Amino acid sequence: MTTSRGTWLLALLAWALPACRPAMCVRDSDCGQGQQCLAVECVAQAGGSTGTSGFATTGTSDGSGSESGSSGSTSDGSSGSSSGGGSGGPSRTSSGTGGDTGGSSGDASTSGAASTGGDASSSSTGTSSTSGDASTTSTSGDVGSTGGTAGDTSSGGAASTGIDAGTTGSTSGVGAG
Amino acid sequence: MIASSLLAATVHCGGAIGALPPADKLQVSATVMTGTGVSLAGNAKKTYASRTPTFLLGEVGFVHPGLDWLEFAPTVMLEVEGRVGFGLMPKLRARLPGKRVRAWGLVAMPVYVTPYTLLGVQVGVGVSVALHRRLALVAEATGGAYVWGSDLMANAALGQLDLTLGLRVNF
């Protein structure tokens, strides 16, 4: 009886395993340095940089032409974040929005993230807005990313004008896909 | 009262069987094994397979002489192919009687701790063939699932069907 069950189990495995598709990765550690396993494919891991104001920016690209990024800041008790998203390819259109909220002052600002494609057929859109009183200004440059195809590069800038408690800074980050 | 009972239970084979007298001498063995297999992961309602990176296992087995069918084997795991991962795995074997050839079923809880984390459960079967009074060839077939850890894809579990071969030395 046990032998019969074992035989059935082996037969089931022999039948089922070839039906499984080969995967580039099933774990993050299957991928190289700076990559992570996403949907059984290795994609560039979120990179990060920190600018002069302490804003940390991150950006990701899955290699297929879509990117996203985010940045956050903490200065003088205020915290904020901005994010930019875009999709790209040989002919890309990307856009992004971001937000930066001043913590201690209660003022809020949003950053506009603009991403431009590197090739001639690309276009980009971005939004930005400014709110709050203008006692101080912080700016951040944000989220540069490269598309999945060779030679197709896009770079973006997220400029946020916000109200922090007496801080001025700027950041810039670059992510590569 | 509770503390003394707990201590007594601990002395009696880890508290698993309270009626078991303390062993004068545990049967101790050391086993080194290596293995690989198939790793399975699901994505978009499809199952994907990849070869399990080659791993090494080093374990020390403890058997209470009054409970010969049960073996406790704390195990150290190393993934050594394309990465180096270190993990620990408490393992219990329920062994069938036998002299030269012994078979068993096992249950274990593999935990990779660095440089990434994985937590799972594992069940399997194994057999040992004595080559010498103190030396035996060991083979195990295991199936397991990792359900938590930093090395998993987002919202995905990882299955593994592995085969290990090794040598056991009985002390």
Interface residues (C-beta under 8 A of the other chain):
Chain A: L13 L17 A19 C20 R21 P22 A23 M24 C25 V26 R27 D28 S29 D30 C37 L38 A39 V40
Chain B: V38 S39 L40 A41 N43 A44 K46 T47 Y48 A49 S50 P53 E79 G82 R83 G85 Y116 L118 S150 D151 L152 M153 A154 L158 L161
